[in-house]
């Protein structure tokens, strides 16, 4: 999946918490969100707006990113409940990153057919 397709898919599936998301879809969308977040943070600092613009952006992408987290975990045949491990400082984030970097299941799993 290309960068543009991943961004489009991320926003078009913004409240889809079921199904699966490929690694490329996940990482391209995370890259897009991070770049926009950095740019908006710089703009906030330049105009002295505190974090207002960045805060609005964070709220706007909350559901799309959450849905993407769920679908990526589903691709690795894990429940979305695994997101709660992220509450454990440092270790939880590392575990989630390892899950997200890993290959998805090649065959159909309980969350659906594999995505390309």
Backbone as a chain_set.jsonl record, in Angstrom:
{"seq": "XXXXXXXXXXXXXXXXXXXXXXXXXXXXXXXXXXXXXXXXXXXXXXXXXXXXXXXXXXXXXXXXXXXXXXXXXXXXXXXXXXXXXXXXXXXXXXXXXXXXXXXXXXXXXXXXXXXX", "coords": {"N": [[0.853, -1.175, 0.0], [0.56, 2.184, -0.857], [1.792, 5.448, 0.234], [-0.187, 7.506, -0.076], [-2.525, 5.942, -0.419], [-2.602, 4.698, 2.073], [-3.05, 6.845, 3.829], [-5.53, 7.727, 2.908], [-7.019, 5.384, 3.4], [-6.76, 5.214, 6.177], [-8.267, 7.426, 7.064], [-10.732, 6.929, 5.846], [-11.57, 4.654, 7.093], [-12.067, 5.414, 9.696], [-13.661, 4.902, 11.963], [-13.693, 2.222, 12.075], [-13.281, -0.522, 13.83], [-12.978, -3.177, 13.62], [-11.652, -5.938, 11.7], [-8.656, -5.986, 9.684], [-5.373, -4.479, 9.413], [-2.714, -3.778, 7.269], [0.913, -3.881, 7.606], [2.172, -1.882, 6.077], [0.074, -0.049, 5.644], [-0.409, 0.727, 8.287], [2.134, 1.867, 9.18], [2.664, 3.881, 7.251], [0.477, 5.575, 7.693], [0.915, 6.314, 10.359], [3.337, 7.665, 10.033], [2.454, 9.862, 8.466], [0.648, 11.113, 10.284], [2.439, 11.77, 12.316], [4.236, 13.556, 11.035], [2.499, 15.693, 10.312], [1.71, 16.39, 12.901], [4.153, 17.305, 14.003], [4.657, 19.519, 12.353], [2.409, 21.125, 12.96], [2.88, 21.567, 15.659], [5.194, 23.106, 15.551], [4.149, 25.344, 14.257], [2.321, 26.175, 16.242], [4.131, 26.939, 18.266], [5.456, 28.999, 16.939], [3.514, 30.992, 16.535], [2.749, 31.46, 19.069], [0.59, 30.149, 20.23], [0.335, 28.332, 22.225], [-0.658, 25.116, 22.67], [-2.84, 24.821, 21.054], [-3.601, 24.413, 18.282], [-2.273, 22.008, 17.728], [-3.508, 20.433, 19.67], [-6.171, 20.352, 18.757], [-5.745, 18.951, 16.374], [-4.834, 16.524, 17.46], [-7.146, 15.599, 18.755], [-8.766, 15.307, 16.51], [-7.613, 13.183, 15.128], [-7.773, 11.092, 16.866], [-9.743, 8.921, 16.917], [-9.318, 7.742, 14.271], [-6.624, 6.837, 14.555], [-6.778, 5.17, 16.802], [-8.554, 3.202, 15.836], [-6.902, 2.178, 13.819], [-4.788, 1.133, 15.353], [-6.179, -0.96, 16.62], [-6.937, -2.539, 14.375], [-4.427, -3.232, 13.366], [-3.347, -4.805, 15.423], [-5.206, -6.859, 15.267], [-4.47, -7.926, 12.808], [-2.184, -9.274, 13.462], [-3.258, -11.32, 14.806], [-4.098, -10.781, 17.415], [-5.936, -9.657, 20.233], [-7.601, -6.491, 20.6], [-7.451, -5.686, 23.166], [-4.858, -5.876, 23.96], [-3.78, -3.382, 23.738], [-3.912, -2.213, 26.198], [-1.624, -2.961, 27.518], [0.124, -1.012, 26.978], [-0.118, 0.786, 29.002], [1.708, 0.157, 30.905], [4.626, 1.576, 31.956], [7.242, 2.292, 29.664], [8.03, -0.557, 29.119], [5.573, -1.531, 28.161], [5.112, 0.036, 25.847], [7.228, -0.819, 24.241], [6.561, -3.525, 23.863], [4.151, -3.256, 22.407], [5.114, -1.988, 20.076], [6.738, -4.017, 19.065], [4.754, -5.912, 18.467], [3.327, -4.489, 16.469], [5.266, -4.221, 14.489], [5.707, -6.781, 13.685], [4.993, -9.556, 11.431], [1.798, -9.998, 9.891], [-0.77, -12.514, 10.236], [-0.682, -15.055, 7.804], [-2.824, -16.464, 6.796], [-6.459, -16.541, 6.838], [-7.72, -15.227, 9.811], [-9.387, -15.025, 13.025], [-10.25, -12.438, 12.785], [-10.61, -11.787, 10.191], [-9.921, -11.872, 6.605], [-6.583, -11.895, 5.2], [-4.87, -8.792, 4.56], [-3.508, -6.756, 1.95]], "CA": [[0.0, 0.0, 0.0], [1.352, 3.408, -0.964], [1.57, 6.476, 1.249], [-1.502, 8.136, -0.292], [-3.576, 4.956, -0.146], [-2.648, 4.469, 3.516], [-3.69, 8.006, 4.455], [-6.942, 7.655, 2.535], [-7.609, 4.255, 4.117], [-6.823, 5.559, 7.598], [-9.379, 8.334, 7.314], [-12.011, 6.356, 5.415], [-11.916, 3.617, 8.067], [-11.748, 6.05, 10.974], [-14.382, 4.306, 13.093], [-13.731, 0.777, 11.858], [-12.432, -1.139, 14.84], [-12.858, -4.586, 13.283], [-10.89, -6.191, 10.497], [-7.206, -6.031, 9.772], [-4.606, -3.437, 8.724], [-1.366, -4.241, 6.929], [2.013, -3.102, 8.176], [2.407, -0.657, 5.292], [-1.003, 0.891, 5.958], [-0.182, 1.225, 9.638], [3.303, 2.72, 9.327], [2.51, 5.079, 6.431], [-0.457, 6.485, 8.352], [1.602, 6.846, 11.544], [4.292, 8.664, 9.536], [1.667, 11.036, 8.089], [0.143, 11.75, 11.504], [3.584, 12.336, 13.038], [4.739, 14.725, 10.304], [1.536, 16.781, 10.494], [1.8, 16.794, 14.305], [5.371, 18.098, 14.189], [4.449, 20.808, 11.674], [1.449, 21.921, 13.742], [3.538, 21.955, 16.903], [6.084, 24.216, 15.204], [3.284, 26.507, 14.018], [1.841, 26.604, 17.564], [5.211, 27.655, 18.952], [5.792, 30.222, 16.197], [2.492, 32.026, 16.723], [2.492, 31.608, 20.502], [-0.769, 29.664, 20.513], [0.374, 27.227, 23.178], [-0.813, 23.854, 21.944], [-4.236, 24.794, 20.613], [-3.737, 23.789, 16.96], [-1.861, 20.617, 17.893], [-4.551, 19.773, 20.452], [-7.302, 20.091, 17.864], [-5.299, 17.86, 15.493], [-4.802, 15.284, 18.25], [-8.532, 15.15, 18.922], [-9.311, 14.923, 15.199], [-7.074, 11.896, 14.679], [-7.86, 10.099, 17.939], [-10.466, 7.719, 16.48], [-8.636, 7.029, 13.194], [-5.425, 6.151, 15.04], [-7.222, 4.086, 17.672], [-9.046, 2.149, 14.955], [-5.746, 1.589, 13.154], [-4.124, 0.294, 16.36], [-6.993, -2.167, 16.782], [-6.856, -3.37, 13.178], [-3.06, -3.783, 13.236], [-3.253, -5.919, 16.368], [-6.008, -7.944, 14.705], [-3.707, -8.537, 11.729], [-1.221, -10.183, 14.092], [-4.097, -12.289, 15.524], [-4.165, -10.414, 18.826], [-7.086, -8.853, 20.614], [-7.317, -5.07, 20.826], [-7.183, -5.51, 24.597], [-3.412, -5.765, 24.138], [-3.415, -1.957, 23.845], [-3.791, -1.855, 27.614], [-0.257, -3.193, 27.984], [0.796, 0.27, 26.818], [-0.185, 1.528, 30.261], [2.919, -0.151, 31.677], [5.65, 2.495, 31.448], [8.372, 1.855, 28.868], [7.915, -1.94, 28.655], [4.341, -1.664, 27.395], [5.306, 0.634, 24.518], [8.125, -1.703, 23.488], [5.791, -4.712, 23.481], [3.235, -2.867, 21.33], [5.884, -1.752, 18.858], [7.115, -5.343, 18.554], [3.545, -6.485, 17.856], [2.991, -3.747, 15.262], [6.309, -4.446, 13.494], [5.661, -8.182, 13.265], [4.158, -9.965, 10.294], [0.426, -10.419, 10.129], [-0.982, -13.919, 9.907], [-0.792, -15.228, 6.355], [-4.138, -17.01, 6.474], [-7.596, -15.903, 7.497], [-7.789, -15.458, 11.249], [-10.728, -14.714, 13.547], [-10.588, -11.037, 12.505], [-10.879, -11.624, 8.77], [-8.946, -12.299, 5.601], [-5.382, -11.053, 5.182], [-4.891, -7.598, 3.725], [-2.226, -6.591, 1.252]], "C": [[0.893, 1.23, 0.0], [0.985, 4.395, 0.149], [0.173, 7.081, 1.126], [-2.657, 7.195, 0.008], [-3.73, 4.723, 1.352], [-3.339, 5.613, 4.241], [-5.188, 7.993, 4.165], [-7.651, 6.541, 3.3], [-7.762, 4.56, 5.604], [-8.002, 6.452, 7.928], [-10.724, 7.756, 6.876], [-12.484, 5.244, 6.35], [-11.784, 4.135, 9.496], [-12.521, 5.514, 12.17], [-14.54, 2.799, 12.907], [-12.747, 0.133, 12.828], [-12.292, -2.638, 14.632], [-12.059, -4.733, 12.008], [-9.402, -6.119, 10.759], [-6.58, -4.876, 9.003], [-3.197, -3.951, 8.478], [-0.307, -3.364, 7.587], [2.218, -1.8, 7.417], [1.325, 0.38, 5.565], [-0.762, 1.541, 7.308], [0.956, 2.228, 9.667], [3.241, 3.97, 8.45], [1.575, 6.076, 7.111], [0.18, 7.102, 9.599], [2.629, 7.896, 11.137], [3.572, 9.965, 9.178], [1.214, 11.81, 9.327], [1.281, 12.428, 12.261], [4.117, 13.593, 12.355], [3.803, 15.912, 10.475], [1.589, 17.297, 11.938], [3.012, 17.665, 14.583], [5.207, 19.483, 13.56], [3.507, 21.699, 12.474], [2.036, 22.378, 15.071], [4.484, 23.133, 16.665], [5.273, 25.488, 14.966], [2.747, 27.056, 15.336], [2.895, 27.424, 18.288], [5.535, 28.977, 18.268], [4.781, 31.337, 16.424], [2.145, 32.231, 18.194], [1.106, 31.151, 20.911], [-0.793, 28.573, 21.571], [0.336, 25.925, 22.405], [-2.225, 23.719, 21.382], [-4.395, 24.053, 19.284], [-3.373, 22.309, 17.045], [-2.912, 19.822, 18.675], [-5.773, 19.435, 19.627], [-6.967, 18.951, 16.915], [-5.315, 16.522, 16.234], [-6.203, 14.737, 18.47], [-9.122, 14.65, 17.606], [-8.832, 13.553, 14.755], [-7.172, 10.801, 15.732], [-8.553, 8.814, 17.472], [-9.801, 7.019, 15.301], [-7.413, 6.242, 13.672], [-5.802, 4.985, 15.945], [-7.745, 2.906, 16.852], [-7.91, 1.429, 14.239], [-4.954, 0.701, 14.113], [-4.864, -1.028, 16.519], [-6.801, -3.099, 15.584], [-5.468, -3.965, 12.983], [-2.853, -4.941, 14.207], [-4.058, -7.112, 15.865], [-5.249, -8.653, 13.592], [-2.681, -9.527, 12.27], [-1.927, -11.223, 14.959], [-4.093, -12.058, 17.032], [-5.398, -9.549, 19.057], [-6.669, -7.398, 20.807], [-7.078, -4.77, 22.3], [-5.69, -5.407, 24.88], [-2.962, -4.301, 24.2], [-3.217, -1.539, 25.296], [-2.397, -2.115, 28.173], [0.569, -1.913, 27.842], [0.743, 1.137, 28.062], [1.002, 1.246, 31.171], [4.044, 0.719, 31.122], [6.804, 1.755, 30.768], [8.202, 0.444, 28.285], [6.686, -2.112, 27.771], [4.477, -1.114, 25.99], [6.197, -0.252, 23.656], [7.378, -2.936, 22.999], [4.848, -4.379, 22.331], [3.973, -2.636, 20.017], [6.322, -3.07, 18.234], [5.925, -6.008, 17.876], [3.246, -5.811, 16.514], [4.001, -3.969, 14.137], [6.217, -5.853, 12.914], [4.757, -8.425, 12.065], [2.747, -10.274, 10.752], [0.3, -11.9, 9.805], [-1.256, -14.041, 8.412], [-2.165, -15.715, 5.933], [-5.227, -16.2, 7.152], [-7.545, -16.232, 8.986], [-9.182, -15.038, 11.727], [-11.162, -13.286, 13.268], [-10.81, -10.775, 11.02], [-9.761, -12.141, 7.881], [-7.732, -11.383, 5.634], [-5.539, -9.871, 4.232], [-3.533, -7.443, 3.071], [-1.679, -5.205, 1.459]], "O": [[1.859, 1.31, 0.759], [0.02, 4.206, 0.889], [-0.563, 7.16, 2.11], [-3.651, 7.595, 0.614], [-4.845, 4.569, 1.85], [-4.123, 5.384, 5.162], [-6.008, 8.217, 5.055], [-8.762, 6.736, 3.794], [-8.771, 4.208, 6.216], [-8.665, 6.265, 8.949], [-11.751, 8.067, 7.479], [-13.674, 4.932, 6.39], [-11.43, 3.381, 10.402], [-12.063, 5.665, 13.302], [-15.416, 2.18, 13.51], [-11.532, 0.237, 12.66], [-11.572, -3.304, 15.376], [-11.815, -3.75, 11.309], [-8.947, -6.183, 11.902], [-7.174, -4.354, 8.059], [-2.562, -4.496, 9.381], [-0.589, -2.263, 8.06], [2.413, -0.744, 8.02], [1.627, 1.566, 5.702], [-0.894, 2.756, 7.457], [0.764, 3.349, 10.139], [3.722, 5.024, 8.864], [1.839, 7.279, 7.11], [-0.003, 8.291, 9.862], [2.78, 8.909, 11.82], [4.027, 11.048, 9.546], [1.384, 13.027, 9.398], [1.113, 13.528, 12.787], [4.416, 14.583, 13.022], [4.257, 17.022, 10.752], [1.52, 18.504, 12.168], [2.918, 18.651, 15.313], [5.573, 20.493, 14.161], [3.77, 22.888, 12.648], [1.716, 23.465, 15.551], [4.563, 24.048, 17.484], [5.653, 26.57, 15.412], [2.719, 28.271, 15.533], [2.595, 28.474, 18.855], [5.851, 29.963, 18.934], [5.158, 32.506, 16.496], [1.328, 33.092, 18.523], [0.514, 31.705, 21.838], [-1.832, 27.951, 21.794], [1.206, 25.665, 21.575], [-2.738, 22.608, 21.254], [-5.235, 23.161, 19.172], [-4.077, 21.458, 16.502], [-3.168, 18.66, 18.363], [-6.35, 18.358, 19.774], [-7.802, 18.079, 16.673], [-5.76, 15.51, 15.692], [-6.417, 13.528, 18.378], [-9.886, 13.685, 17.589], [-9.564, 12.832, 14.076], [-6.696, 9.688, 15.506], [-7.994, 7.727, 17.623], [-9.719, 5.791, 15.312], [-7.193, 5.111, 13.24], [-5.197, 3.917, 15.856], [-7.42, 1.753, 17.135], [-7.95, 0.21, 14.072], [-4.498, -0.374, 13.723], [-4.246, -2.092, 16.549], [-6.538, -4.29, 15.748], [-5.341, -5.085, 12.486], [-2.248, -5.95, 13.846], [-3.633, -8.256, 16.023], [-5.373, -9.869, 13.445], [-2.35, -10.508, 11.605], [-1.289, -11.921, 15.748], [-4.085, -13.003, 17.821], [-5.833, -8.808, 18.175], [-5.519, -7.113, 21.139], [-6.557, -3.708, 22.64], [-5.296, -4.903, 25.932], [-1.861, -4.02, 24.674], [-2.449, -0.623, 25.588], [-2.029, -1.545, 29.2], [1.592, -1.752, 28.508], [1.479, 2.119, 28.168], [1.272, 2.007, 32.1], [4.38, 0.612, 29.942], [7.27, 0.724, 31.251], [8.23, 0.282, 27.065], [6.759, -2.775, 26.737], [4.006, -1.734, 25.036], [5.941, -0.413, 22.463], [7.541, -3.347, 21.85], [4.755, -5.146, 21.373], [3.498, -3.048, 18.959], [6.282, -3.225, 17.013], [6.079, -6.609, 16.813], [2.946, -6.491, 15.532], [3.64, -3.913, 12.962], [6.612, -6.081, 11.771], [3.887, -7.619, 11.734], [2.532, -10.752, 11.866], [1.181, -12.472, 9.162], [-1.975, -13.227, 7.832], [-2.621, -15.411, 4.831], [-4.952, -15.293, 7.937], [-7.348, -17.385, 9.367], [-10.053, -14.731, 10.912], [-12.325, -12.946, 13.487], [-11.161, -9.66, 10.633], [-8.798, -12.756, 8.34], [-7.834, -10.227, 6.045], [-6.251, -9.949, 3.232], [-2.527, -7.94, 3.579], [-0.607, -4.882, 0.947]]}, "num_chains": 1, "name": "protein.A"}
